[in-house]
Structures are given as structure tokens and as C-alpha cells.
């Protein structure tokens, strides 16, 4: 028997993910049903709404010739206002660079934004093009003087600056060469990345006119390098080239005096220095070339968690939700440390083997795709190509389970000590055969299989972020029973078919509904069941799956789950990257990672032990009605409880009582532009006697009231409300102080209030395309502008009976929507394959979201879709 299995993720805005079987909003299916009746001669009318995150912003002078209200933002005087947090999309180009359009001839080298920032906020820039040909830099200016206060001038696709003081700033996205789409993210104060570059009122760290360079050892190369420096207007100020020591290059000997004070530097002086640096670097005639920097003393910091991975702030909401920080604290305190690393099998689309956050974690692997029309091989690498709409779904799942952590790059994993066993069962079109999945289960359990070989050791955990609707098949039932008999803990995603507007709740699909499988549903960032998540009596646990229709975590990004993926450059070369997805596919690896933590501290833990602990509520935080319920199972998985339960089973006694501390969830609150209340939960990280004495706000417009609070301890749920009427237009910040019996800590709060002329959510001109489902050809389109933070669209005279709906921006005016860095979406979600809509009459309510896509921003990296050419 062979069945078609699909991924349990939804691809909204970010990395290409694949839906489970079924659609949302009653949107069609196709298959072998009777064909719909033909359209009447006048055709049908279809309409809907395209929604976007409320943090959306757009460059006011993109290269889209049809952008409404185009306004230059190329200078300090014309800087475009932004309200933080935000996610802005735009384009820049040098003169003659990029596609034809209003900016090509004269150039649009600078996009400047005026924004009020608080100390600690970060500005993160990612751009879509190959930096070897199209290089974009990030500068921060003092709006009063134009002086450069900070900059990020790397030669890669990511730039980041963190501000040190409160104040007004002008942020400058600058095209050094070529042309590119870009995404600029401005975080809330507590939710940005740990940037290496800073901006302070004392000025740029760059000393204008000075470069530190080291020459290559070859004498001829040294001579050529010095000639190039001279041609660039530079001379050797200090150093001995012949001795192989670094050189100080500068315009003149007078430049050395600048190092003594390094006052704020003008925009032009810093820019000229950066351009000289990049010309020398690009020549390849230097071992290195760096700016000469003004260094300052800084205090050292210690601590193992949160990790130093730069994108951890984007993951913080989902890792805090599962209690990962206190779980890691428990593991750090273990002495001696466990010796055996757990092994997690990821049955999915393969893995990006050269990803820096995955490569060192991979052990063995195999590709079982023969029954799906492919060839079984020993190579589990994800075969996605720029033309295949590949999702890198398996890499995203694997990164959540066990991405390399504490390495200063990318993101973190739930179980960074885990090893990964990637088993590819999916073709690039997003489908797999049940038979191939069974072979992968057997392989992971070290049972006989079609590979004719076995992995080095049996997997501790299997994760399957995949499935189909229907009762558990006999084949799955048998395969999973055999794996459990070998001691393998099996985790699977519940499915995403509940995304509808009829109030129905789809049941958990297979294999998650099979006996012995830990079925995982999805939660949004507010710990509520996600709108798409299936439910029912077989649901065991819930975990973060995200909801990218919202942005509530203060990062400026939609509330997706952030992890490892890949993207493609302009030449089609694959590049390791990161991105967001949402779905029960993303919830399941959180639980699989927690199972790995349990096996780390107790390798002898059995599947039956885990079943008993789940049923006793020992591994979760209860949600909803007391006890088990169909919407969330036994509740949200809790990593700290799970680690402690495993230790107790291992040792026969409970672990030493930890110093339980009061913790806040969420740890920061972002009201955005519309919300008026959000809940704040105060709970102990572990058993302890710390109590809450008071919860107060330092801003009269932000209030705190009790919802469900224990009188004796002060622990429980508080409601944080905001009175926008008393706030000024723009973004306001507050701090909620929690005073406990032993300490105090704060929960940062941000609120955005629109004023007269304040920008609303907007990604620029959007093109809604109707595709013929059979041919993929564009048969109709609607071009529209955002109004009140959304796009309302309507098309009349539609005669197709089976169709797809896609929408996206064309910021660079190349006639193709949904390219990297541009907003993109499809009804009901962007997925492979696209959801087919079957028309038998006019339809309204065809609503779906868009957000930046594919490689130009921290949220949207990770997919490669060729885009759709819009009719001109």
C-alpha cells in the first residue's frame, strides 16, 4: 500500500513549507470529484482580503514604477518616518544598477528612515542579492548633525547595529554596488539580536581616513597592493610592509592624530573610508583590510543561557514557552555531565548537510524515496533546487531539535547536545509515500529495511512532521509498534486541517493518531491553540507552532518558529540560511527535542515511561480546562519538568530542589497598533518558596490587574491593559516591575499609536494573480494598494473553474512577484503544491496573509520560488 504523505507545516511569509492534506476556509480540493459546472458567460466574481503584519512598512521610493505616492527618502532632510518595532521592505541601487524602473538611471543609493529608538534596540538589515555584485551597507546617523554614529559594512547579506542611547536616529540603507531588495527589521528594546556593531552618541567607531591592512607574503603581490593603495589615495602611515606586520594606511600623516579623540564623523568621511576599504578587499591583493577603530573598555559578561547565537531573540518566545532556559540551567548544574549524546531521527525532506548550525550534529542518514518515484541513496541531503519550490522543511525541523548552539551564529536548538539522523522520504514537490516513511522508521530503529544497512546506533527519538488525514493505517501501526519495542520514542505532528472559518475542529491525522505516538498540536505565541492545529482525543501535548498573521513578541517579525533553512543566490547556488515557518510541523520538533533532553539525562528511559509521565501531567503545563482536553492534550510541553522527571526515574529520588524563581511569560509584551490587553503569567521555574509581592507599571497608560492569581503566593495570570488615548503618537515604552520576596525584575512593554499621518501596515503595491490550476498560467490579476493595514481585492468575469490564488510585491520592477525579499502569499497559505480552489459560483472571503519571503530578511529566508510573472 502506498499513500501520499505531506508536511505538517504552513508556509506563511517565510520559508517554503508544505501543508497537510486539506485546505482552509472551504477552499476546494480537486482530486477525483465530479468537475464543477462551467462558469456563466459573464464569469464569476471572486474577492477577499490580503492581510499583513501590523509591523509592515515599505520604502517610499522602491523601483516599482506603479508604487502609489512615491516620495524620495534619499537624504537626511527627506528621511522617511518609521515606528518601531517594524519590518520594512525596499530597494536600493547605484546609478545604472538593477532592472529598468524609475530608479535605474539616476540611482537610489540611499534610503533613509527617521526613527526614535531606545537603548538596546537593534537594526537588522538583510538583502537579497549576491554581495559580490550587489553590496548593501547600514549606517546610523545623528539627525541633527548628519554625523555617522555607527555602521555595519560587511561583505555578506546581513548587517546589524545596536544603539546604546535613547534618542532620534536616521537609519541609512546604502547601496555600495549594484542593486538589491532589502528587509530592515527594527526590534523592540528587549527583543533584538546581539549585534557586533554599535551606534552611540560618541560617534562611529571607524576612524575616518584610516585602514589597517596586511599584505600577502609574495614580494610582487606586496608591490601591487601598495600601488593599488596609492591609486586609491592612501599612503603607509605606520608599519613595515617588508617585515610582514600590519600597516596603517591613510590619506596623510596628519590622519594619525584622529585616533586620539575620534569625534563623530561626517557621513561622507565614513562613507569614503568604507568604499576605499571595499575596493582594497575586492582586489584580493591583501591578507586582510579592516577599518581602524576607536576601541573602548567594556565590561565582561558571563552566563550560559540565553545563548550567544545572534538570532536567539527571534526564538526566545517559543523556547521560553516550553521552559527551555531553566531546563538548560538544570543540565549545566549536573556533575558529572552525561556521556552519551541522544540521537534523533528526522523523517522529512532531508537536510542541508553543509549548514553551519547542522553539519556537526549530523550522524549518518539515508534517503528513502523509491516508492515515491525516486531512487534510494545513502545521501540525505535536501535536493531542492531554485526551480523546485523546495522548502528545506527537514532542515527547519532538525534545527529546532538540535541546532548547534553557543556558537555565535544563527539560532539555537532545544537539545543542542543531540545528534541528528536525517532520513529523507519526501520529493521536492512535497509528497512522500507511506512505504518510504515505513522504511525510514525501520532504519531509525535499526530494523531490517530496504537500505540493506543499519545506522551506527538506534535512534532515541523519531520525529515525523508529516502526515495525512484518516485513521491510523495498519502499516503505520505495525511499524511504530516495532520501533517502540526497540526503545524508540516516536513523536508526530497532529496536522493543520483545522484552518477553517466554520468553527470545525479537524481530528488528529496519521501517523500522529497511531497508538504509541506522541501527537503534538500547535500553540501561538499567546499559548492558545493555533488556528490551524488539529485536535481530538489522541492529542497528547502542545508546543509552539506560531501564527505569522500576528506580530506580538516585540521583534518586529511575525510570530513564526525560527530555525535553519537554506536559500539560493542569483546564480542558483545554495546558501545556508535561517527562516520562519508555522504549523504543527514546527510544534512536533519542540517535543522531540525535549524527549532528547530526557534521554540525555536518562538513556534507559522507555517509551512506556514517557507515556506514563505524560498521562500524569509530569511533562507539561496544563492549559484550558483542568486535566486533559482535546484542544491541547495534557498541555504545553515543559522542558524543565521533563528533565526533572527523567532524573527522578534515573536516580529513584527527586533531584535536589532547585532554587525556583518567579518567571514571566511572555518576558516582553508588544501591543502593536491595535491590541488593548494581553495576559502575563507569573510562575515558578521549579518548586520553590519565592512569592510575588507586587506587579506595577511605570506608565499610567499601562495598567496591571489580576485575572487568576493565588492570594498566598501572588502567582498566576495578570492582565496588562493599555489606554491609548493618553499616549502620544508613535511608539511608547513602559516597564512592568515584578517585586518578589527576594528580588525584582522588569517586563518591557511597547505600544504603537497611530497619529495623523502615521504610517499604517504597508508592503507597497501588491499584485493578486489568478493561476489556471492545470497549466499554472496567469489568467487574471488585480493590482492594489494597502488601506488600513490590509489589501482588499476583487476580480470579476472569472471563467476558470479550478484555480490558484497568489499575491506578492514587485519592489524591483522586474515583472516578477514573490522573489526573494518581496512580500508573498497564496490562498489559504503559501504551500507546495498550491491549494486548488474549485469554483461553482462567485466566492467571497478568500482571505490569506503575505509577508517577506526567501532570503532577504531574518524572517523570510529559506525558500526558493521562481516567482510568477505578472502581466504588464
C-alpha positions in Angstrom: 0.0 0.0 0.0 1.2 3.5 -0.8 -0.3 6.7 0.5 0.6 10.3 -0.2 2.0 12.0 3.0 2.6 15.7 3.4 4.4 18.0 5.7 2.7 19.4 8.8 3.8 23.0 8.3 2.2 26.1 6.9 4.4 28.4 4.8 3.2 31.9 5.6 5.7 34.6 4.8 8.8 32.7 5.3 10.4 29.6 4.3 8.5 27.4 1.9 6.6 25.0 4.0 4.1 22.4 3.0 0.5 21.9 4.2 -1.0 18.9 5.5 -3.9 17.5 3.4 -6.9 19.7 3.2 -7.5 23.4 2.9 -8.8 26.3 4.9 -11.8 28.4 4.5 -13.7 25.8 2.4 -11.2 26.3 -0.4 -11.5 23.4 -2.7 -9.6 20.2 -3.3 -9.9 18.8 -6.8 -8.9 15.2 -6.9 -11.4 12.7 -8.5 -14.6 14.6 -7.6 -17.1 15.5 -10.3 -16.0 18.6 -12.3 -17.6 21.8 -11.3 -20.2 23.3 -13.6 -18.9 25.7 -16.2 -18.9 29.4 -15.5 -21.7 31.6 -16.9 -20.7 33.7 -19.9 -20.2 36.8 -17.8 -18.0 34.8 -15.4 -17.9 34.8 -11.6 -16.8 37.4 -9.1 -14.2 36.4 -6.5 -13.0 38.6 -3.7 -11.1 38.6 -0.5 -8.6 40.3 1.8 -4.8 40.0 1.9 -3.6 40.6 5.4 -0.2 41.6 6.5 1.6 42.0 9.8 0.9 45.3 11.5 4.6 46.0 11.7 4.8 46.1 7.9 6.5 49.1 6.3 7.7 49.9 2.7 10.4 52.1 1.3 8.6 55.2 -0.1 10.6 55.1 -3.4 11.1 51.5 -4.4 11.8 50.7 -8.1 8.2 49.6 -8.7 7.0 52.1 -11.3 3.4 51.7 -10.1 4.0 52.3 -6.4 1.4 54.7 -5.1 2.5 58.0 -3.6 6.2 57.7 -4.4 8.3 60.0 -2.3 12.1 60.3 -2.2 13.7 59.4 1.1 17.3 59.7 -0.1 18.6 62.4 2.2 18.6 63.4 5.9 16.1 66.1 5.1 13.7 63.7 3.4 14.1 60.8 5.8 11.0 58.6 5.9 9.4 58.2 9.4 9.3 54.7 10.9 7.7 53.5 14.1 9.5 50.7 15.9 9.1 47.7 16.0 8.9 47.4 12.3 9.8 45.2 9.3 10.4 47.4 6.3 10.9 46.2 2.7 12.6 48.3 0.0 15.1 48.6 -2.8 18.3 50.5 -3.4 20.6 50.7 -6.4 23.6 52.6 -7.7 23.1 54.6 -11.0 22.6 52.1 -13.8 22.0 49.2 -11.5 19.1 46.8 -11.3 16.0 46.4 -13.6 14.5 49.1 -15.6 12.4 51.4 -13.5 12.2 54.9 -12.0 15.4 54.5 -10.0 17.7 52.8 -12.5 19.1 55.8 -14.4 19.9 58.3 -11.6 20.2 55.6 -8.9 18.7 55.3 -5.5 21.8 54.8 -3.4 20.3 55.7 0.0 17.0 55.0 1.7 16.9 57.0 4.9 14.5 56.4 7.8 13.9 58.6 10.8 13.1 56.5 13.9 13.0 57.1 17.7 15.0 54.3 19.4 15.6 53.2 23.0 18.9 51.9 24.3 19.3 48.2 23.3 17.2 48.3 20.2 18.7 46.7 17.1 18.6 47.5 13.4 19.0 44.4 11.3 19.4 44.5 7.5 19.3 41.6 5.1 19.4 41.9 1.4 18.5 39.5 -1.4 21.4 39.7 -3.8 24.9 38.3 -4.0 27.1 40.8 -2.1 29.9 40.1 -4.6 27.9 42.0 -7.1 25.3 43.9 -5.1 26.5 45.1 -1.8 24.4 47.0 0.7 25.5 48.6 4.0 23.8 50.0 7.0 24.6 53.4 8.7 23.1 55.2 11.7 23.3 59.0 11.8 22.6 61.8 14.2 19.6 63.6 12.6 20.8 67.0 13.9 24.3 66.9 12.5 24.4 64.1 10.0 27.4 62.5 11.7 27.8 58.8 11.5 27.1 57.2 14.9 27.5 53.6 13.8 27.7 51.3 10.8 27.7 47.7 9.7 29.7 47.3 6.5 30.3 43.6 6.0 30.6 41.9 2.7 27.8 39.4 3.4 24.0 39.6 3.3 23.4 40.5 6.9 24.2 43.8 8.6 23.3 44.7 12.2 23.7 47.8 14.5 22.6 48.1 18.2 22.0 51.6 19.6 23.4 52.5 23.0 21.4 55.5 23.9 17.8 56.6 23.7 17.1 59.2 21.0 16.1 60.0 17.5 18.2 58.5 14.7 18.4 58.4 11.0 18.9 54.9 9.6 20.6 54.7 6.2 20.4 51.7 3.9 23.1 52.3 1.3 23.9 50.6 -2.0 27.6 50.3 -2.3 27.3 48.4 -5.6 24.7 47.0 -7.8 21.0 46.8 -6.8 19.0 44.8 -4.3 15.8 44.3 -2.5 16.3 44.5 1.3 14.4 43.9 4.5 15.1 46.2 7.5 14.0 45.0 10.9 13.8 47.3 13.9 13.2 45.4 17.2 11.7 46.4 20.5 14.3 47.3 23.1 14.4 43.8 24.7 14.0 41.7 21.5 16.9 42.4 19.2 19.9 40.4 18.2 23.3 40.7 19.8 24.9 42.8 17.1 28.7 43.2 17.0 28.3 46.7 15.7 27.0 49.5 17.9 25.9 53.1 17.5 26.5 55.6 20.3 26.4 59.4 20.6 30.1 59.4 20.9 30.3 58.6 17.2 31.3 55.9 14.8 33.9 53.5 15.9 35.6 54.0 12.5 38.4 56.5 12.4 37.8 58.3 9.1 40.6 58.0 6.5 42.4 55.1 8.2 42.6 51.4 7.3 44.5 48.6 8.9 45.8 46.2 6.3 48.2 43.2 6.0 49.9 42.4 2.7 50.4 39.0 1.2 53.8 37.4 1.7 54.8 37.4 -2.0 57.0 40.3 -2.9 55.3 41.0 -6.2 51.9 40.9 -4.6 53.1 43.3 -1.9 54.2 45.8 -4.6 50.9 45.5 -6.4 49.0 46.0 -3.2 50.9 49.2 -2.4 50.4 50.5 -5.9 46.6 49.9 -5.5 46.6 51.8 -2.2 48.4 54.7 -3.7 46.0 54.8 -6.6 43.2 54.9 -4.0 44.7 58.0 -2.4 46.3 56.1 0.5 49.8 56.0 1.9 51.5 54.0 4.6 51.2 55.9 7.8 52.8 53.3 10.0 54.1 49.8 9.8 56.8 47.9 7.9 55.5 46.0 4.8 58.7 44.1 4.4 58.6 42.7 7.9 55.1 41.3 7.3 53.5 43.4 10.0 50.1 45.1 9.7 50.1 48.5 8.1 48.2 51.7 8.9 47.0 53.2 5.7 45.6 56.7 5.4 45.3 59.8 3.3 48.2 61.6 5.1 50.3 61.5 8.2 48.0 64.1 9.7 45.4 61.4 9.9 47.1 59.7 12.8 46.0 62.4 15.2 42.4 61.5 14.6 42.8 58.3 16.7 43.2 60.4 19.9 39.7 61.8 20.0 37.7 60.2 17.2 34.9 62.7 17.2 31.6 61.9 15.4 32.5 61.6 11.7 30.6 63.0 8.8 28.6 60.8 6.6 30.9 61.5 3.6 34.1 60.8 5.6 33.0 57.5 6.9 31.5 56.5 3.5 34.7 57.3 1.7 36.7 55.2 4.1 34.3 52.3 3.7 34.5 52.5 -0.1 38.3 52.5 0.0 38.3 49.5 2.3 35.9 47.6 0.0 38.0 48.4 -3.1 41.1 47.0 -1.5 39.4 43.9 -0.2 37.8 43.2 -3.6 41.3 43.3 -5.2 42.3 40.1 -3.5 45.8 41.5 -3.0 45.6 41.8 0.8 45.6 39.2 3.5 43.0 41.5 5.2 41.8 45.1 5.2 39.9 46.5 8.2 38.8 49.9 9.3 40.9 51.5 12.0 38.6 51.6 15.0 38.3 53.6 18.1 38.1 51.0 20.9 36.6 51.5 24.3 36.7 49.5 27.5 33.8 47.2 28.0 32.6 45.0 30.9 32.7 41.3 30.6 29.6 39.2 31.0 29.1 35.5 32.0 26.3 33.0 31.7 25.4 30.0 29.6 21.8 31.0 28.8 20.4 32.7 26.8 23.0 31.6 24.2 25.1 34.0 22.2 23.5 32.9 18.9 22.6 36.1 17.1 19.1 35.2 16.2 18.1 33.7 19.5 15.8 36.7 20.2 13.6 35.6 17.4 13.4 32.1 19.0 13.0 33.3 22.6 9.2 33.3 22.7 8.9 29.7 21.7 11.8 28.4 23.8 10.7 30.3 26.9 7.2 28.9 26.4 8.5 25.4 26.8 10.7 26.2 29.8 13.9 25.7 28.0 16.1 28.2 29.9 15.5 26.7 33.3 15.9 23.2 31.8 19.3 24.2 30.5 20.2 25.6 33.9 19.4 22.2 35.4 21.6 20.5 32.8 24.5 22.9 33.4 24.4 22.1 37.1 24.7 18.3 36.6 28.0 16.8 37.7 29.3 14.8 36.1 27.8 15.6 32.7 26.0 12.7 30.9 28.4 11.0 28.5 26.1 9.8 25.7 24.6 12.2 23.2 21.0 11.4 22.3 20.2 10.6 18.6 17.1 12.0 17.0 15.9 10.7 13.6 14.2 13.3 11.5 12.0 11.7 8.9 11.4 14.5 6.5 12.7 16.2 3.3 16.4 15.7 4.0 18.8 18.2 5.5 21.2 20.9 4.4 24.3 19.0 5.2 26.7 22.0 4.9 24.7 24.2 7.2 27.0 25.6 9.9 24.3 25.0 12.6 23.6 21.5 11.4 26.8 19.9 9.9 28.5 19.0 13.1 25.3 17.5 14.5 24.6 15.0 11.7 25.3 11.3 12.2 24.7 9.1 9.2 21.4 9.4 7.2 19.7 7.9 4.2 17.2 8.8 1.5 14.2 6.5 1.0 12.3 7.8 -2.0 12.0 4.8 -4.3 8.3 4.2 -3.7 7.7 7.9 -4.4 9.3 7.7 -7.8 12.9 8.4 -6.8 16.0 6.3 -6.1 17.1 5.3 -2.6 20.6 6.6 -1.8 22.9 7.0 1.2 22.8 10.8 0.8 20.2 12.6 3.0 21.0 16.0 1.6 17.9 18.0 0.6 17.8 18.1 -3.2 15.7 21.2 -3.5 16.7 23.5 -6.5 15.8 27.1 -7.3 13.1 25.7 -9.7 11.7 23.0 -7.4 9.9 25.2 -4.8 12.0 23.3 -2.3 11.2 24.1 1.3 14.1 22.9 3.4 11.4 21.7 5.7 13.5 18.9 7.2 16.4 21.3 7.9 14.0 23.7 9.7 12.6 20.8 11.8 16.2 19.5 12.5 17.4 22.9 13.6 14.6 23.2 16.2 15.5 19.8 17.6 19.3 20.2 17.7 20.9 23.1 16.0 24.5 23.8 17.1 24.2 26.4 19.9 26.5 28.8 21.7 28.5 29.3 18.5 27.6 33.0 18.0 25.7 32.5 14.7 22.2 31.6 13.6 19.9 30.2 16.2 19.7 27.6 19.0 18.2 24.1 19.3 16.0 22.6 22.0 18.6 19.9 22.5 22.0 21.2 21.3 23.7 18.1 22.6 21.6 15.9 20.4 22.9 14.2 17.2 20.7 14.2 14.1 19.9 11.2 11.9 18.3 12.8 8.8 16.1 10.4 6.7 14.7 11.8 3.5 11.3 10.5 2.4 9.9 13.5 0.5 10.3 14.5 -3.1 10.8 18.2 -3.7 7.1 18.5 -4.7 6.2 18.0 -1.0 4.8 14.4 -1.2 6.1 11.1 0.2 4.9 7.5 0.1 3.8 5.7 3.2 6.1 2.8 2.2 9.1 5.0 2.2 8.2 6.5 5.6 7.9 3.0 7.0 11.4 2.1 5.7 12.8 5.2 7.4 11.1 4.2 10.7 12.7 0.7 10.4 16.1 2.3 9.6 15.9 4.6 12.6 15.1 1.6 14.9 17.9 -0.5 13.4 15.5 -2.9 12.0 15.8 -4.6 8.5 14.9 -2.2 5.8 15.3 -1.5 2.0 18.7 0.2 2.5 20.3 -3.1 3.3 22.2 -1.4 6.1 21.8 0.0 9.6 22.8 3.2 11.3 25.7 3.2 13.8 23.1 3.0 16.6 19.4 3.0 17.2 17.7 6.4 17.4 16.5 7.6 20.8 13.7 9.6 19.2 11.9 9.7 15.9 10.3 13.0 14.7 7.7 12.9 11.9 6.4 16.4 11.0 4.3 14.8 8.3 1.0 13.0 7.8 -2.3 12.6 6.1 -5.9 12.6 7.3 -7.6 9.4 8.2 -7.4 6.6 10.8 -4.1 5.1 11.6 -3.2 2.6 8.9 -2.3 -1.0 9.7 1.2 -0.4 8.2 1.9 2.6 10.4 0.5 0.8 13.4 2.8 -2.1 12.9 5.9 -0.1 12.0 5.6 2.2 15.0 4.9 -0.8 17.4 8.2 -2.3 16.1 10.1 0.9 16.7 8.7 1.3 20.2 9.7 -2.3 21.0 13.3 -1.3 20.2 13.0 1.6 22.7 12.4 4.4 20.3 10.2 7.3 21.4 8.0 8.4 18.4 6.7 12.0 18.1 4.5 13.3 15.3 2.7 16.4 14.2 -1.1 16.5 14.7 -1.9 18.2 11.4 -3.1 21.6 10.1 -6.5 20.9 8.7 -8.4 22.9 11.3 -7.7 26.2 9.5 -11.3 27.0 8.5 -13.9 29.5 9.3 -16.8 27.2 10.0 -15.7 26.6 13.6 -15.0 22.9 13.0 -12.0 21.1 14.6 -10.3 18.6 12.3 -9.2 15.4 14.1 -5.6 14.4 14.5 -4.3 12.7 11.4 -2.0 9.8 10.9 0.6 8.8 12.0 0.1 11.1 15.0 -3.1 9.3 15.8 -1.4 5.9 15.9 -1.0 4.0 19.2 2.2 4.8 20.9 2.8 8.1 19.1 3.1 11.4 21.0 0.7 13.6 19.0 1.7 17.2 19.1 -0.7 20.2 18.5 0.4 23.8 17.9 0.2 26.9 20.1 0.5 30.5 19.1 2.7 33.0 20.9 -0.1 33.6 23.4 -0.2 30.0 24.5 -3.6 29.5 22.8 -4.3 26.7 20.3 -3.2 27.8 16.9 -6.0 28.4 14.4 -4.8 25.6 12.1 -4.0 22.9 14.7 -5.9 19.7 14.7 -7.4 18.4 17.9 -9.1 15.4 19.4 -8.8 12.5 21.9 -5.5 11.3 20.6 -3.7 14.6 21.1 -1.0 14.3 23.8 0.9 17.5 24.1 1.0 21.0 22.6 4.1 23.1 21.7 4.9 26.4 19.9 3.8 26.3 16.2 3.4 30.0 15.6 0.9 32.2 13.8 2.5 34.5 11.3 -0.7 36.5 10.8 0.4 38.3 14.1 3.4 40.0 15.5 3.2 40.1 19.3 6.7 39.3 20.5 8.4 42.7 20.0 10.8 41.5 17.4 9.1 43.3 14.6 8.7 39.8 12.9 5.5 37.8 12.6 5.1 35.1 15.3 6.7 32.2 13.5 9.1 29.5 14.6 12.6 30.4 13.6 15.1 27.8 12.5 17.7 26.6 10.0 16.9 26.5 6.3 18.7 27.4 3.0 18.2 29.8 0.1 19.7 30.3 -3.3 21.8 33.1 -4.7 21.3 34.8 -8.1 23.3 32.0 -9.7 21.3 29.2 -8.2 23.9 28.3 -5.7 22.5 27.0 -2.4 23.4 29.1 0.7 22.7 28.0 4.3 20.3 30.4 6.0 17.5 30.8 8.5 13.8 31.5 8.4 10.4 31.2 10.0 7.6 28.6 9.4 4.4 27.9 11.2 2.5 24.7 11.7 2.2 21.5 13.8 5.4 20.6 11.9 7.2 23.2 14.0 5.5 22.1 17.2 6.5 18.5 17.0 10.3 19.0 17.0 10.0 21.1 20.2 8.6 17.9 21.8 11.1 15.7 20.1 13.9 17.9 21.4 12.5 17.7 24.9 12.4 13.9 24.6 16.1 14.1 23.6 16.9 16.1 26.8 15.2 13.3 28.8 17.2 10.6 27.0 20.4 12.7 27.6 20.0 12.5 31.4 18.4 9.0 31.4 19.4 6.9 28.4 17.4 4.0 29.8 14.1 5.9 29.7 11.5 3.8 27.9 8.6 4.8 25.7 6.2 3.4 28.3 7.9 5.6 31.0 7.2 8.6 28.8 3.6 7.6 28.2 3.0 7.3 32.0 4.7 10.7 32.7 2.6 12.4 30.0 -0.6 10.9 31.4 0.3 12.1 34.9 0.9 15.6 33.7 4.5 15.4 34.7 5.9 16.8 31.4 3.6 19.7 30.7 1.8 22.8 31.9 -1.9 22.4 31.9 -3.8 24.6 29.5 -7.5 25.2 29.1 -9.9 23.1 31.2 -8.3 21.3 34.1 -6.7 18.0 33.1 -6.5 16.6 29.6 -8.6 18.3 26.8 -8.9 17.8 23.1 -7.5 21.2 22.1 -4.2 21.0 23.9 -3.9 17.4 25.2 -2.2 17.3 28.6 -0.9 20.9 28.0 2.2 22.7 26.8 5.4 20.6 27.0 7.7 21.9 29.7 11.4 21.1 29.3 12.4 21.7 32.9 9.7 19.4 34.2 10.7 16.8 31.7 14.3 16.9 32.7 13.5 16.7 36.4 11.1 13.7 35.8 13.8 11.9 33.8 16.3 12.5 36.6 13.9 11.2 39.2 13.3 8.0 37.2 17.0 7.5 36.7 18.0 8.1 40.4 15.0 6.8 42.1 14.6 10.0 44.0 13.6 13.5 43.0 16.5 15.7 42.0 17.7 18.3 44.6 15.1 21.0 44.8 16.2 23.8 42.6 16.2 27.5 43.6 12.8 28.1 41.9 12.4 31.6 40.7 9.4 33.6 39.5 9.5 33.9 35.8 7.3 35.9 33.4 5.7 34.6 30.3 6.0 36.3 27.9 9.2 38.0 29.0 8.3 41.1 27.0 5.0 42.5 25.7 4.3 44.2 22.4 0.8 45.6 22.0 1.3 46.7 18.4 -1.1 49.2 16.9 -4.4 47.6 17.9 -4.3 45.3 20.9 -5.6 46.7 24.2 -4.9 43.9 26.6 -2.5 40.9 26.9 -2.1 38.3 29.6 1.1 38.0 31.7 1.7 34.7 33.6 4.0 34.7 36.6 5.0 31.2 37.7 7.9 29.5 39.4 10.6 27.9 37.2 10.7 25.0 39.6 9.5 24.2 43.1 10.4 27.0 45.5 9.1 29.5 48.0 9.6 32.7 46.2 6.4 34.7 46.1 5.2 37.8 44.2 4.8 40.9 46.4 3.7 43.4 43.7 3.3 43.9 40.0 3.4 47.6 38.9 3.7 49.7 35.8 5.9 52.8 35.4 3.5 54.3 32.9 0.0 55.4 33.8 -1.4 54.3 30.4 -0.3 50.7 31.1 -2.3 49.0 33.8 -2.0 45.6 35.5 -4.9 43.7 37.0 -5.3 40.2 38.5 -7.1 37.6 36.4 -6.4 34.3 38.2 -3.9 34.9 41.0 -3.2 32.8 44.1 -3.7 35.1 47.1 -0.9 33.5 49.2 1.8 33.5 46.5 0.9 36.2 44.0 1.5 33.7 41.2 -0.9 33.4 38.3 -2.3 35.3 35.4 -2.3 39.1 35.3 -3.9 41.2 32.6 -1.9 44.1 31.2 -4.0 46.8 29.6 -3.2 50.0 27.7 -5.2 53.2 27.4 -4.0 54.5 24.0 -5.9 57.8 24.4 -3.4 59.1 26.9 -0.3 58.2 24.8 1.4 60.3 22.1 1.6 59.2 18.6 4.4 56.8 17.8 5.8 54.0 19.9 5.7 54.3 23.7 7.7 52.1 26.1 6.9 51.0 29.6 8.3 48.6 32.2 6.3 46.3 34.4 8.2 45.7 37.6 7.7 42.4 39.4 8.7 42.6 43.0 9.2 39.2 44.6 10.1 38.1 48.1 13.8 38.1 47.1 14.4 40.3 44.1 12.8 42.4 41.4 12.8 42.2 37.6 11.1 44.0 34.7 8.9 43.0 31.8 9.4 45.5 28.9 6.3 46.8 27.2 5.9 48.6 23.9 2.8 50.2 22.4 2.4 51.8 19.0 -0.2 54.5 18.4 -1.1 55.9 15.0 -1.3 59.6 14.7 -2.3 62.0 12.0 -0.1 61.0 9.0 1.3 58.0 10.9 2.2 55.1 8.6 -0.1 52.0 8.7 0.9 48.5 7.7 2.0 48.5 4.1 4.3 46.4 1.9 3.8 48.5 -1.2 1.8 47.8 -4.4 0.5 44.2 -4.3 -0.4 42.1 -7.3 -3.0 39.4 -6.8 -2.8 36.8 -9.6 -5.2 34.1 -10.6 -3.5 31.0 -12.0 -5.1 28.3 -14.0 -4.7 25.2 -11.8 -3.9 22.9 -14.7 -1.4 25.0 -16.6 -0.1 27.4 -14.0 -0.6 30.3 -16.4 -1.7 33.7 -15.1 -5.3 34.3 -16.3 -6.2 37.4 -14.4 -4.7 39.9 -11.9 -5.6 42.8 -9.6 -3.1 45.4 -8.6 -3.9 47.2 -5.4 -2.5 49.4 -2.6 -2.8 48.8 1.1 -5.6 50.5 3.0 -5.9 50.4 6.8 -3.3 47.8 7.0 -4.7 45.3 4.5 -5.4 44.8 0.9 -9.0 44.4 -0.3 -9.2 42.7 -3.8 -12.0 41.7 -6.2 -11.9 40.2 -9.7 -14.9 39.9 -11.9 -15.5 37.8 -15.0 -13.5 34.8 -13.8 -14.3 31.9 -16.0 -11.9 29.3 -14.7 -13.4 26.6 -12.5 -10.1 25.3 -11.0 -7.6 27.9 -10.0 -4.8 29.0 -7.6 -4.6 32.5 -6.0 -1.1 34.0 -5.3 -0.1 37.5 -4.3 3.1 39.4 -4.0 5.0 42.6 -4.5 7.4 43.6 -7.3 9.6 46.0 -5.5 12.4 45.9 -8.0 10.1 46.3 -11.1 11.4 43.2 -12.9 7.9 42.0 -13.6 8.1 39.0 -11.3 6.4 38.8 -7.9 7.4 36.7 -4.9 11.1 36.9 -5.5 13.5 36.9 -2.6 12.8 39.7 -0.1 9.4 40.6 -1.5 6.1 40.1 0.2 4.4 36.9 -0.9 1.4 34.7 -0.1 -1.2 32.3 -1.5 -4.6 31.1 -0.6 -5.1 29.8 2.0 -1.4 29.5 2.7 1.7 29.5 0.5 2.4 25.8 0.1 3.7 23.2 -2.3 1.6 22.2 -4.0 -0.6 25.3 -4.1 -4.1 24.9 -2.7 -6.5 24.4 -5.6 -9.8 26.4 -5.5 -12.8 24.9 -7.1 -15.4 27.4 -8.3 -19.0 26.6 -8.8 -20.2 30.1 -8.3 -19.0 33.5 -7.1 -16.9 33.5 -3.9 -16.0 36.0 -1.3 -13.9 35.7 1.8 -10.8 34.3 0.0 -8.5 35.8 2.6 -4.8 35.0 3.1 -1.7 36.6 4.5 1.5 37.9 2.9 4.9 38.7 4.4 8.5 39.0 3.1 9.9 35.9 1.6 13.0 34.0 0.9 16.5 35.1 1.8 16.4 38.9 2.4 15.4 39.0 6.0 15.7 37.1 9.2 12.1 36.0 9.0 11.8 35.2 5.4 14.9 33.4 4.5 14.8 29.8 3.5 12.9 29.2 0.3 13.5 29.5 -3.4 10.5 30.0 -5.5 11.0 31.2 -9.1 8.1 33.7 -8.7 5.3 34.5 -11.0 5.5 36.9 -13.9 2.7 39.5 -13.6 1.0 40.8 -16.8 2.1 44.3 -17.7 
